């Protein structure tokens, strides 16, 4: 509905639809798959078949689509730290299937063998907890081993019962994949019950307890007596194809019409979750209506005899929230050559006043403008000075900023192709990614000031003699 609305607005404004071969020249359709793990996924050990989502949970790619024999290698607790390492002398495990205990090693006194703090002085992760954090803590040491799959044996039935809730954010979540590219090789991880773990290791619960006792006696990793069983794994992926679309409106330039300025925003948000509609008024309704307003203004200027010298593509992206998908598709299948695309001006969330700026006057965060082109940043600053300036905040432009905003909106896919970008946002707030991001909370006067600055900058980029030079490569 949103794509249809935007395409009709682009048409009504008098923009051209530039997509050849589409049923609607304003719409760039593309195919994707919703990929999820099918209920038929199973692991057979001996005569017993262990059941997906009951005896184990899994996050898999296509590796085990056909029934596959797996001969797991036991690597203790899967911990790789200076103080305690199961992987330091593990040998070549590339392409192997690893099985490990998801508890944590304790000493004779029952206290953890790992020191309370890591080498950085910060508290180390709780390896013994059945959480995403404990799995992530292991994966840093495991990833370089390049194993084919990893089986995590949860130590107790009580801890295993917590897995669905603790891993809700990753397990069972469908992934979106481009239909025209091979599936991403991801991790193949299995979180298994104590009973299934013992079966995998060719032992019983008492055997696992014995190993833990041996570690406690030695105070360090010890060789295990386990003879892991051969298991047959079949992890079936379910694929549901669907079509989604970017919306494109084109305004032809004059003497430099073969060069293109892109003005982009994403029109998707988070959809409907648990019956709640996530409208995303700020994220990114604010950017989408800004792009419509810029189109309106540039069309009016052209009617008045002041059309832009360069052509402008107004681009409403889909799937930004699912991983910048629409802008990735556009830049991989550009309608206009990327070589003649001079810059992307991207707008994502310009409708609010964040806590840092409340009561402090008009502002906008500018991100990325100096990364590839010192000239683009200079244009941005000079334009702001010329027309009723607002505060330009560069907090999120710092490569060390923990939010890493530079990588988190559609402009990044243009930057990847060495196209200079300027990204504008008013920052994060309490309603970010919540169903409460509603239009009555938009600060329209503040948003209008930002849009005026962005419009003036785009005007300059569309009309100045030379395109912004690519002369730097900042992180
Ligand atoms: Zn956004």
Boltz pocket constraint, residues with backbone or C-beta under 6 A from the ligand:
constraints:
  - pocket:
      binder: B
      contacts: [[A, 266], [A, 283], [A, 284], [A, 320], [A, 348], [A, 349], [A, 408], [A, 409]]
      max_distance: 6.0
